[in-house]
Amino acid sequence: MEGLEGELVLGLNQAPSMNAVLRALKKEEASMFCCVASIAQDAQFVQQVAGRYPSLPLFANLRCGLWYLAPPVQHTCYFKSTDGHNNNWSFSTVRLNLHVAAAAAAAGGSLVVDATKRGKRFPDAMSKTIPIWAAVMNRAVARLRGSASGGTPAGSAGEAACAPSTSGAAAAAAAAAPEAAAAPAAPAAPAAVPWDCEVHLPPWVSEVEADSIRQRLEGWTDQLLEVGAALSSLVTTLRKPLRCIWVSQDTGAWQCGEDELDALAFTPLVLIGASATTARHTRCLQLPPERPGEEPLSVSYRYFPGAADDEESWSQGLSPPLMWRHLHALLAAGPSGVEALAGQLVEQAQQQQGQQGSAAQGLREGPAEAATANGSVQAGEQQQQQQQQQQQAQPGMAGASFSKLAVRQHLAALTAHYPAARPTRGSIKQVFNFFLGQLGGSADAEE
């Protein structure tokens, strides 16, 4: 309570107001020390869940989810909560996350970790964005399999036909009871059973909102197929449709062992909400010894749910890898010393990056400095020739047709080979405007 006492320095006969006490408590629980400790303890829960399914790939949903996995983090994904906000639902053709579907198809499922501080068990990315994404992927696979089979009637051999949609209370009940959905049953070949194309949402999503989402699924599937996403591999490897399961500290573990996954009628996407929604209270965190012969570290702190969802307010430049590398030292420094230590670590990391950048720049500049003047002139002439060739090629582009769809199609092809490519909306707009200028303003600017 050192920070609280510092906030309540008053006169001898002056009593603290209720607002002053609440402000001091809020400042203390959102301090760097409490946030780091909260993340470390939530990460222990994530590892407990992941430990039940060691064969399934574990994805950190950027950026928040990255804090809850100790390095090295092997898999990341990017599902935005804004795509699941009420009346703002959308399917992003820029953030396709095809590598998540491919990994789930290969392993028989996958895990995704994220958190939120807004008093909810799961962020909207997990409540709606990922379920929407899974339903659209299932529908696209069903369509492509139907096309490959020559458009045979639904339910016939060789086609993964969509099953009748489960709506209303039935869908909510299925999402609310994943244990019932996971009852062991003899797995059937995908071609022998209807293909589930329904969007399975958690029970806390209202039926009105669920109906609005269902009405948009076909349009989103059209958009996915329109951009020409590389789905051919998924069509052949996805044995069962994707479906979300929600696990948090409040809901408890999913009652399905790893040896039972093959018996499921779907490919599970286990969405792990890292933080608890319980009222903020004092907790005790215990960490194992960092080195042999040392004592375990035990600290008391005020728990802050979803601390990583608000990193800008407390991290002061501290990154997830840096925090995990010096976790013991940061917590051992206590509430009064953690910020000073974090500042030193961030400064050291920046200096190391600067030195590495200078060294890399030196390696690039070394051959140039050793080049003769004649060689430099030749390089300049070659660059000038390339520029002239580009300028000569531009008039031919003037008759080309260009649209935002073309940008999306190229991005879909790019992300299929490089999933880490996640351009922002502003970057995409700059690319489009660049090509629009190259085409002399003759491009089709329609969506």
C-alpha positions as CSV (number, residue, x, y, z in Angstrom):
1,M,0.0,0.0,0.0
2,E,3.0,2.2,-0.4
3,G,1.5,4.0,-3.4
4,L,-1.8,4.5,-1.6
5,E,-0.2,6.1,1.4
6,G,1.7,8.5,-0.8
7,E,-1.5,9.6,-2.4
8,L,-3.2,10.3,1.0
9,V,-0.7,12.7,2.5
10,L,-3.1,15.2,4.3
11,G,-3.1,17.7,7.1
12,L,-3.1,16.5,10.7
13,N,-6.8,17.0,11.2
14,Q,-7.9,16.4,7.6
15,A,-9.8,13.2,6.7
16,P,-9.4,11.8,3.2
17,S,-12.5,12.1,1.0
18,M,-14.1,9.0,-0.6
19,N,-13.1,10.2,-4.1
20,A,-9.4,10.6,-3.0
21,V,-9.4,7.0,-1.6
22,L,-11.0,5.6,-4.8
23,R,-8.5,7.5,-7.0
24,A,-5.6,6.2,-5.0
25,L,-6.9,2.6,-5.1
26,K,-7.4,2.8,-8.8
27,K,-3.9,4.2,-9.4
28,E,-2.4,1.5,-7.3
29,E,-4.2,-1.4,-8.9
30,A,-3.3,-0.1,-12.4
31,S,0.4,0.3,-11.5
32,M,3.1,-1.4,-13.4
33,F,3.8,-3.8,-10.5
34,C,0.2,-5.0,-10.3
35,C,-0.2,-5.3,-14.0
36,V,3.0,-7.4,-14.4
37,A,2.0,-9.6,-11.6
38,S,-1.6,-10.0,-12.9
39,I,-0.3,-10.9,-16.4
40,A,2.1,-13.5,-14.9
41,Q,-0.6,-15.1,-12.9
42,D,-3.1,-15.2,-15.8
43,A,-0.3,-16.7,-17.9
44,Q,-0.2,-19.7,-15.5
45,F,-3.9,-20.4,-16.2
46,V,-3.2,-20.2,-20.0
47,Q,-0.4,-22.7,-19.6
48,Q,-2.7,-25.0,-17.6
49,V,-5.2,-25.1,-20.4
50,A,-2.6,-25.4,-23.1
51,G,-1.0,-28.3,-21.2
52,R,-4.2,-30.3,-21.7
53,Y,-3.7,-30.2,-25.4
54,P,0.0,-30.3,-26.1
55,S,-0.5,-31.4,-29.8
56,L,-2.6,-28.3,-30.6
57,P,-0.9,-25.1,-31.8
58,L,-1.2,-22.2,-29.4
59,F,-1.8,-18.7,-31.0
60,A,-1.4,-15.4,-29.3
61,N,-4.0,-12.9,-30.7
62,L,-2.1,-9.7,-31.2
63,R,-1.4,-7.5,-29.5
64,C,-2.9,-8.3,-26.1
65,G,-2.6,-12.1,-26.2
66,L,1.2,-11.9,-26.8
67,W,1.7,-10.8,-23.1
68,Y,0.3,-14.1,-21.8
69,L,2.8,-16.4,-23.5
70,A,6.4,-16.7,-22.4
71,P,8.9,-16.6,-25.2
72,P,9.5,-18.1,-27.6
73,V,6.0,-17.5,-29.0
74,Q,5.6,-19.8,-32.1
75,H,2.3,-18.7,-33.4
76,T,0.4,-15.4,-33.6
77,C,-2.9,-14.3,-35.2
78,Y,-4.7,-11.0,-35.6
79,F,-8.5,-11.0,-35.0
80,K,-9.7,-7.5,-34.2
81,S,-12.4,-6.8,-31.7
82,T,-13.8,-4.0,-33.8
83,D,-14.9,-6.5,-36.4
84,G,-17.2,-8.0,-33.8
85,H,-18.6,-4.8,-32.3
86,N,-22.4,-4.6,-32.2
87,N,-23.8,-3.2,-35.5
88,N,-20.2,-3.1,-36.9
89,W,-19.8,-6.8,-37.7
90,S,-17.5,-7.5,-40.6
91,F,-15.3,-10.2,-42.1
92,S,-11.8,-8.8,-42.9
93,T,-10.4,-9.8,-46.3
94,V,-7.1,-8.2,-45.2
95,R,-6.7,-10.2,-42.0
96,L,-7.6,-13.6,-43.4
97,N,-5.7,-15.6,-40.8
98,L,-5.6,-18.6,-43.2
99,H,-2.6,-20.0,-41.3
100,V,-4.8,-20.5,-38.2
101,A,-7.3,-22.5,-40.2
102,A,-4.5,-24.5,-41.9
103,A,-2.9,-25.3,-38.5
104,A,-6.2,-26.3,-37.0
105,A,-6.9,-28.6,-40.0
106,A,-3.5,-30.2,-39.7
107,A,-3.6,-30.7,-35.9
108,G,-7.3,-31.3,-35.4
109,G,-7.8,-28.1,-33.6
110,S,-6.0,-25.0,-32.2
111,L,-5.9,-22.7,-29.2
112,V,-6.1,-18.9,-29.2
113,V,-5.3,-16.7,-26.2
114,D,-6.5,-13.1,-25.6
115,A,-7.9,-11.0,-22.8
116,T,-10.0,-7.9,-22.1
117,K,-10.2,-5.5,-19.2
118,R,-13.8,-4.3,-19.9
119,G,-15.5,-6.4,-17.3
120,K,-16.1,-9.3,-19.8
121,R,-14.8,-12.8,-19.8
122,F,-13.8,-12.5,-23.5
123,P,-13.1,-9.7,-25.9
124,D,-15.4,-9.2,-28.9
125,A,-12.7,-10.7,-31.0
126,M,-13.4,-14.0,-29.3
127,S,-17.2,-13.6,-28.8
128,K,-18.0,-12.7,-32.4
129,T,-15.0,-12.0,-34.7
130,I,-13.5,-15.5,-34.6
131,P,-16.9,-17.3,-34.7
132,I,-17.8,-15.2,-37.7
133,W,-14.5,-16.1,-39.3
134,A,-15.0,-19.8,-38.6
135,A,-18.5,-19.8,-40.1
136,V,-17.3,-18.0,-43.3
137,M,-14.4,-20.4,-43.7
138,N,-16.7,-23.4,-43.3
139,R,-19.1,-22.0,-45.9
140,A,-16.3,-21.2,-48.4
141,V,-15.0,-24.7,-48.0
142,A,-18.4,-26.2,-48.6
143,R,-18.9,-24.1,-51.7
144,L,-15.5,-25.0,-53.2
145,R,-16.1,-28.7,-52.5
146,G,-19.5,-28.4,-54.2
147,S,-17.9,-26.8,-57.2
148,A,-15.2,-29.4,-57.4
149,S,-17.9,-32.2,-57.3
150,G,-19.6,-30.7,-60.3
151,G,-22.5,-29.1,-58.4
152,T,-24.0,-32.3,-57.2
153,P,-27.1,-32.1,-55.1
154,A,-26.6,-31.2,-51.4
155,G,-25.9,-34.1,-49.3
156,S,-24.8,-36.4,-52.1
157,A,-21.5,-38.2,-52.1
158,G,-18.4,-36.1,-52.8
159,E,-19.9,-32.8,-51.5
160,A,-19.5,-31.2,-48.1
161,A,-23.0,-29.8,-48.0
162,C,-24.1,-27.3,-45.4
163,A,-26.2,-28.7,-42.6
164,P,-29.6,-27.0,-41.8
165,S,-28.9,-23.9,-39.8
166,T,-29.3,-24.2,-36.1
167,S,-30.9,-20.9,-34.9
168,G,-32.4,-19.4,-31.8
169,A,-32.3,-21.2,-28.5
170,A,-30.8,-24.3,-30.1
171,A,-27.7,-22.5,-31.2
172,A,-27.3,-20.8,-27.8
173,A,-27.8,-24.1,-26.0
174,A,-25.1,-25.7,-28.1
175,A,-22.7,-22.9,-27.4
176,A,-23.5,-22.9,-23.7
177,A,-22.8,-26.6,-23.3
178,P,-19.6,-27.5,-25.1
179,E,-19.4,-30.6,-23.0
180,A,-22.6,-31.9,-24.6
181,A,-21.4,-31.1,-28.0
182,A,-18.2,-32.9,-27.2
183,A,-19.9,-36.2,-26.3
184,P,-17.8,-39.0,-27.7
185,A,-19.2,-40.4,-30.9
186,A,-17.8,-42.4,-33.8
187,P,-16.3,-39.9,-36.2
188,A,-17.6,-40.0,-39.7
189,A,-16.0,-39.0,-43.0
190,P,-16.8,-35.3,-43.9
191,A,-18.4,-36.4,-47.2
192,A,-20.8,-38.7,-45.4
193,V,-22.3,-36.1,-43.0
194,P,-23.8,-32.6,-43.6
195,W,-21.2,-29.8,-43.2
196,D,-22.1,-27.4,-40.4
197,C,-22.1,-23.9,-41.8
198,E,-23.9,-22.3,-38.9
199,V,-22.3,-19.5,-36.9
200,H,-21.9,-20.7,-33.3
201,L,-21.9,-17.8,-30.9
202,P,-21.6,-17.8,-27.1
203,P,-24.8,-17.6,-25.1
204,W,-24.2,-14.1,-23.9
205,V,-24.6,-12.8,-27.5
206,S,-28.3,-11.8,-27.9
207,E,-30.5,-13.6,-30.4
208,V,-31.2,-10.3,-32.2
209,E,-27.5,-9.7,-32.7
210,A,-27.0,-13.4,-33.8
211,D,-29.7,-13.1,-36.4
212,S,-28.1,-10.0,-37.8
213,I,-24.8,-11.8,-38.1
214,R,-26.4,-14.8,-39.8
215,Q,-28.0,-12.6,-42.5
216,R,-24.5,-11.4,-43.5
217,L,-22.7,-14.7,-43.7
218,E,-23.4,-15.4,-47.4
219,G,-22.2,-11.9,-48.3
220,W,-19.0,-12.3,-46.4
221,T,-18.4,-15.7,-48.0
222,D,-18.8,-14.0,-51.4
223,Q,-16.2,-11.5,-50.4
224,L,-13.8,-14.2,-49.3
225,L,-14.1,-16.1,-52.6
226,E,-14.0,-12.9,-54.6
227,V,-10.5,-12.0,-53.4
228,G,-9.2,-15.3,-54.5
229,A,-7.8,-16.5,-51.2
230,A,-5.7,-19.6,-51.4
231,L,-8.2,-22.1,-50.0
232,S,-7.4,-25.2,-52.1
233,S,-5.2,-26.7,-49.4
234,L,-7.8,-26.1,-46.7
235,V,-10.5,-27.7,-48.9
236,T,-8.5,-31.0,-48.9
237,T,-7.2,-30.9,-45.3
238,L,-10.1,-29.7,-43.2
239,R,-11.9,-32.9,-42.2
240,K,-14.5,-31.3,-39.9
241,P,-15.9,-27.8,-39.8
242,L,-14.3,-25.2,-37.5
243,R,-16.2,-24.4,-34.3
244,C,-15.3,-22.3,-31.2
245,I,-15.2,-23.3,-27.6
246,W,-14.8,-20.7,-24.9
247,V,-12.6,-21.3,-21.8
248,S,-11.8,-18.8,-19.0
249,Q,-11.0,-18.7,-15.4
250,D,-14.7,-18.2,-14.6
251,T,-16.0,-21.0,-16.9
252,G,-13.4,-23.6,-15.9
253,A,-11.6,-26.1,-18.2
254,W,-13.3,-27.7,-21.2
255,Q,-14.2,-31.2,-20.2
256,C,-12.8,-32.9,-23.3
257,G,-9.4,-34.6,-23.2
258,E,-6.9,-34.5,-26.1
259,D,-7.6,-38.2,-26.8
260,E,-11.3,-37.4,-27.4
261,L,-10.8,-34.7,-30.0
262,D,-11.0,-37.1,-32.9
263,A,-14.5,-38.2,-31.8
264,L,-15.8,-34.6,-32.1
265,A,-18.1,-33.6,-35.0
266,F,-16.1,-30.4,-35.5
267,T,-12.6,-29.0,-35.4
268,P,-12.3,-27.2,-32.1
269,L,-11.0,-23.6,-31.8
270,V,-10.4,-23.3,-28.1
271,L,-10.6,-19.6,-27.2
272,I,-8.8,-18.9,-23.9
273,G,-9.9,-15.8,-22.1
274,A,-6.8,-15.3,-19.9
275,S,-8.2,-13.0,-17.3
276,A,-10.8,-13.5,-14.6
277,T,-13.8,-11.1,-14.3
278,T,-13.9,-11.2,-10.5
279,A,-13.8,-8.0,-8.5
280,R,-10.4,-6.6,-8.1
281,H,-8.8,-8.0,-4.9
282,T,-5.5,-8.8,-3.4
283,R,-3.7,-12.0,-4.7
284,C,-0.5,-13.8,-4.0
285,L,1.7,-14.8,-7.0
286,Q,4.3,-17.5,-6.6
287,L,7.0,-18.1,-9.2
288,P,9.4,-21.0,-9.2
289,P,13.1,-20.3,-8.6
290,E,14.8,-18.7,-11.5
291,R,18.0,-20.7,-10.9
292,P,18.8,-23.9,-9.0
293,G,19.4,-23.2,-5.3
294,E,17.4,-20.0,-5.2
295,E,14.2,-19.5,-3.2
296,P,10.8,-19.3,-4.9
297,L,9.5,-15.7,-5.4
298,S,6.2,-14.8,-3.7
299,V,4.6,-11.3,-4.1
300,S,1.3,-9.9,-3.0
301,Y,-0.5,-7.5,-5.3
302,R,-3.9,-6.2,-6.3
303,Y,-5.2,-8.2,-9.3
304,F,-6.0,-6.1,-12.4
305,P,-8.1,-8.1,-15.0
306,G,-7.0,-7.8,-18.6
307,A,-3.9,-5.8,-17.7
308,A,-2.4,-6.4,-21.1
309,D,-5.4,-4.9,-22.9
310,D,-4.3,-1.5,-21.6
311,E,-0.5,-1.7,-21.9
312,E,-0.1,1.9,-23.1
313,S,-1.2,3.2,-19.7
314,W,1.5,1.4,-17.7
315,S,4.1,-0.4,-19.8
316,Q,6.3,2.7,-20.4
317,G,7.9,1.0,-23.4
318,L,8.2,-2.4,-21.8
319,S,7.5,-5.2,-24.3
320,P,6.3,-8.8,-23.7
321,P,9.7,-10.4,-24.4
322,L,11.4,-7.9,-22.2
323,M,9.0,-8.4,-19.4
324,W,9.3,-12.2,-19.5
325,R,13.1,-12.1,-19.7
326,H,13.3,-10.0,-16.5
327,L,10.1,-11.1,-14.8
328,H,11.7,-12.1,-11.5
329,A,13.8,-9.0,-11.3
330,L,10.8,-6.7,-12.0
331,L,8.6,-8.3,-9.4
332,A,11.5,-8.5,-6.8
333,A,12.0,-4.8,-7.2
334,G,8.5,-4.2,-5.7
335,P,6.0,-1.5,-6.3
336,S,8.5,1.3,-5.5
337,G,11.3,0.1,-7.8
338,V,9.7,-1.7,-10.7
339,E,9.2,1.4,-12.9
340,A,12.9,2.6,-12.5
341,L,14.1,-0.9,-13.3
342,A,11.8,-1.2,-16.3
343,G,13.1,2.2,-17.6
344,Q,16.7,0.9,-17.4
345,L,15.7,-2.3,-19.2
346,V,13.9,-0.4,-22.0
347,E,16.9,2.0,-22.4
348,Q,19.4,-0.9,-22.6
349,A,17.2,-2.7,-25.1
350,Q,17.0,0.5,-27.3
351,Q,20.8,0.9,-27.1
352,Q,21.3,-2.7,-28.2
353,Q,18.9,-2.3,-31.1
354,G,20.7,0.9,-32.1
355,Q,24.1,-0.8,-32.0
356,Q,22.7,-3.8,-34.0
357,G,21.2,-1.3,-36.6
358,S,24.5,0.5,-36.9
359,A,26.4,-2.7,-37.4
360,A,24.0,-3.8,-40.1
361,Q,24.2,-0.5,-41.7
362,G,28.0,-0.8,-41.7
363,L,27.8,-4.1,-43.4
364,R,25.6,-2.7,-46.1
365,E,27.9,0.4,-46.6
366,G,31.2,-1.5,-46.5
367,P,31.1,-2.7,-50.1
368,A,29.9,0.7,-51.3
369,E,32.8,2.5,-49.7
370,A,35.2,0.0,-51.2
371,A,33.8,0.6,-54.7
372,T,35.7,2.7,-57.2
373,A,34.4,5.9,-58.6
374,N,33.9,4.3,-61.9
375,G,31.8,1.6,-60.3
376,S,29.7,4.2,-58.5
377,V,29.0,6.0,-61.8
378,Q,28.0,2.8,-63.5
379,A,25.6,2.0,-60.6
380,G,24.1,5.5,-61.0
381,E,23.7,5.0,-64.7
382,Q,21.9,1.6,-64.2
383,Q,19.5,3.2,-61.7
384,Q,18.8,6.0,-64.2
385,Q,18.0,3.4,-66.9
386,Q,15.7,1.5,-64.6
387,Q,13.8,4.7,-63.8
388,Q,13.5,5.5,-67.5
389,Q,12.2,2.0,-68.2
390,Q,9.6,2.5,-65.4
391,Q,8.5,5.8,-66.8
392,Q,8.2,4.3,-70.3
393,A,6.0,1.5,-68.9
394,Q,3.6,3.8,-67.2
395,P,1.7,4.9,-70.3
396,G,0.8,1.3,-70.9
397,M,-0.7,1.2,-67.4
398,A,-3.1,4.0,-68.2
399,G,-5.5,1.7,-70.0
400,A,-5.4,-0.8,-67.1
401,S,-8.4,-1.4,-64.8
402,F,-7.6,-1.0,-61.1
403,S,-9.8,-1.2,-58.1
404,K,-9.7,-1.8,-54.3
405,L,-10.7,-5.4,-55.1
406,A,-7.4,-5.8,-56.9
407,V,-5.5,-4.6,-53.8
408,R,-7.4,-7.1,-51.7
409,Q,-6.7,-9.9,-54.1
410,H,-2.9,-9.2,-54.0
411,L,-3.0,-8.9,-50.2
412,A,-4.8,-12.3,-50.0
413,A,-2.0,-13.8,-52.1
414,L,0.6,-12.1,-50.0
415,T,-0.8,-13.2,-46.6
416,A,-1.1,-16.8,-47.8
417,H,2.7,-16.9,-48.1
418,Y,3.6,-14.4,-45.3
419,P,0.9,-14.4,-42.5
420,A,2.8,-11.8,-40.6
421,A,1.9,-9.2,-43.2
422,R,-0.9,-7.2,-41.5
423,P,-1.1,-3.8,-43.2
424,T,-3.2,-1.2,-41.5
425,R,-6.2,0.5,-43.2
426,G,-4.0,3.6,-43.7
427,S,-1.3,1.7,-45.4
428,I,-3.7,0.0,-47.7
429,K,-5.2,3.4,-48.6
430,Q,-1.7,4.8,-49.4
431,V,-1.0,1.8,-51.7
432,F,-4.3,2.3,-53.5
433,N,-3.7,6.0,-53.9
434,F,-0.2,5.3,-55.2
435,F,-1.4,3.1,-58.0
436,L,-4.3,5.4,-58.6
437,G,-1.7,8.1,-59.3
438,Q,0.4,5.8,-61.5
439,L,-2.6,5.1,-63.6
440,G,-3.2,8.8,-64.2
441,G,-6.5,8.9,-62.3
442,S,-8.2,6.4,-64.5
443,A,-8.5,3.8,-61.9
444,D,-11.8,2.5,-60.6
445,A,-12.1,3.7,-57.1
446,E,-15.2,1.7,-56.2
447,E,-15.1,-0.6,-53.2
